[in-house]
Amino acid sequence: MSGNIAGRMGRWSARHRKTAVLGWLAFVVLAVVLGGMLQRGERTGSETEVGAPARAAEILDRNGWEEPASEMVLVQRADDVAQGAADAALTDVVAALAAQPDVENLTSPLDGAPLTSPDGRSALVTFDIRGDPDTAEERIEPIQDAVAAVAADHDDVLVEQFGGTSAELALGDVLEDDFTRAELLSIPITLAVLLLAFGAIVAAVLPLVFALSAFAGAVGLLGFTSQIWGVDDSAQIVMLLIGLAVGVDYSLFYLKREREERARGAGPVDALDIAAATSGRSILISGITVVVAMAGMFLTGFAVFSGIGSATILVVATSVLGSLTVLPALMSWLGDKVEKGRLPVIGRRAAGPGRFWPAVLRVVLRRPLVAAVVAGGALVALAAPALTMDLRNEAVTDLPQDVPVIQTYERIAEAFPGGASPAEVVIEADDVTAPQVQAAIADLREQALATGRMNEPVEVETNEAGTVAVVSVPLDGDGEDQASRDALAALEDDVVPATVGALDGATVVVSGETASGVAFERLMAERTPWVFAFVLVLAFVLLLVSFRSVVIAATAIVLNLLSVAAAYGALVLVFQEGWGADLIGLDQTGGIVNWIPLFLFVILFGLSMDYHVFILSRIREARDRGRSTRDAVTSGITSSAGVVTSAAVIMVFVFLTFVTLSLTSLKQMGIGLALAVLLDATVVRAVLLPAVMQLLGERNWYLPRWLEWLPTLRHEAAPAPVVLPTQADGRRDEEVPVLAARD
């Protein structure tokens, strides 16, 4: 019995194809139905934060704090407009809002509140939407209509509404359209590339249908895992991208190898068995590598990353399972019908490597040192700008700037620095209405304003039980810049300890958007080295066991790190230096969003290893057949050229769809992923890898004696057909020659 698990699974599925196909369909349907019956687990407020903001959220959750759906209306006049016109508009706004049954806690400068800008040109009217904040969007439309009516009556004065609910509605529509467009674009792009790769409709549709079915099954299972690791819509988007990428890749590995063996003269069953024993093993190793890389997300200590990690692991594991079971079963069932629907324009695709990559490889192997220096130098040069990478928090500037509600936010932030996203001082005590607590809060307000780094309006809210008070303190700056950070530091280090922080028996924590950003940066700085070490060490061990070579494992790690570093450098050139910014619709340049580098590393390391494992398996396969290192490299690179190129093209175009999205962070993710995959599948795979292996020669296969105990996993398949007897009922399912794979 062969020790090749992937080969055994593939052969079993081919012999029991009805069972395998129906079992897969049952699995997908059950996962979707049962998972859909569960309410998707979501993260609580404290789980979406880290550091002090997370502790603040825990305090609020513990005390039953319900954040109201707060809104504000900006009334602003130009320099050449009389103050009387602005006052009239302000009066009408207050009256219109007061007449709305769902408006409460209405506050304005007419009540003496400090809601007028220092230059006197702008005024704010703040209010809450009555009822459950989670359903506020159902009641906001009449309020927006009332504000719009006042704005129409006072066209010489700017009257605009902003708030969490109004912004969520406006941005939700834009982002939903964005994601829908990305999803709709990715599927036809994938199909188009598959048609070019195979030249036949059935062969092109099969990988896409398989990938989508694996994605559907994983989404169903997500209903269960989300009860442990809460997720949001972003996790499902990442699932689709990664699921589409690996699902199509694995199908390509199988289909291309089967067609290659058929072109060499193997029968349908023998060709499929060889594909199961070789490409199937590559898929298994690759899938485990991707899962290991994604598991690094759990070490970040950030619930959002843990949710994305769990979702991605699900879709990869599901794709691997399907690749080893239902995919060979479908291929066995279809047989030569996989060539149905051949497109005359494209014609029959040759099973060989073509002419381009073999020509490149001949040049590389003739001058390996020159090729390694040139290719490696180019990647190092591209990676060099990463040394100047400036990380920043995701901010309003990353949102689509042409949306009116965002423009309103920026006008409010300019007129009332920090007012749109203030720092929040959360105070928990037995009785926050007690005189000593109220006196400390008054001192907090006075000392905060005295620093010159904090501004009006300083507002105080308490819960009904009187156990929690939240003091909102607007900070200088835009919430992201150094001015805001300095103001936050002054609040945390000086103002709070001298006032509310000195209260006996009180717990005081500073939260808010600026505090959240600073806490997240500290967490990433602390956890990133551990994530890198975890992924690199486990990937090295996996490659070492798979290929029994310290050099192969180390080379793979270094080359993948180089492609990731090059992607980082490209991000700096585009998003910090502005190279080609106009081409991708970038409104402004700045730093790289602070979660992007770690996220890209984990995703890219897994995906690039996908190709690397497949190529190395082909090289090792040739080596196990007794060929020289040079011949093994030539055979492995050229035989994998078609499938790797096709898979890379699909990934690149799918990831580039993210460049069409409005969020800057998603543009950065799309550019980083697409460029790294492109570099990995061309410069690294076709030039640097063969050049380095040629230079190393027999040293590629070095394994210390003290590691000789590692299991030997041979990568070639030697055909040994064994024809099983036909069943009495004539079923062709059992009429399958079994191919013995040497392991």
Secondary structure, DSSP 8 states (H G I E B T S, - for coil): ----HHHHHHHHHHHTHHHHHHHHHHHHHHHHHHHHHS------TTTT--HHHHHHHHHHHHTT----EEEEEEEE--TTS-HHHHHHHHHHHHHHHHT-TTEEEEE-GGGT-S-B-TTSSEEEEEEEESS-GGGGGGTSHHHHHHHHHHHHH-TTSEEEEEEHHHHHHHHHHHHHHHHHHHHHHHHHHHHHHHHHHHSBHHHHHHHHHHHHHHHHHHHHHHHHHTTTS---HHHHHHHHHHHHHHHHHHHHHHHHHHHHHHHTT--HHHHHHHHHHHHHHHHHHHHHHHHHHHHGGGGG--HHHHHHHHHHHHHHHHHHHHHHTHHHHHHHHHGGGGG-SB-TTT----SS--SHHHHHHHHHHHSHHHHHHHHHHHHHHHHGGGGG--EE---GGGS-TTSHHHHHHHHHHHHSTTSSS-EEEEEE-S-TTSHHHHHHHHHHHHHHHHTTSB-S--EEEE-TTSSEEEEEE-BSSSSSSHHHHHHHHHIIIIIHHHTGGGSTT-EEEEESHHHHHHHHHHHHHHHHHHHHHHHHHHHHHHHHHHH--HHHHHHHHHHHHHHHHHHHHHHHHHHTS-TTGGGGT-S----EETTHHHHHHHHHHHHHHHHHHHHHHHHHHHHHTT--HHHHHHHHHHHHHHHHHHHHHHHHHHHHGGGGSS-HHHHHHHHHHHHHHHHIIIIIIIIIHHHHHHHHGGGGG---GGGTTS-----------EE----TT--GGG--EE-----
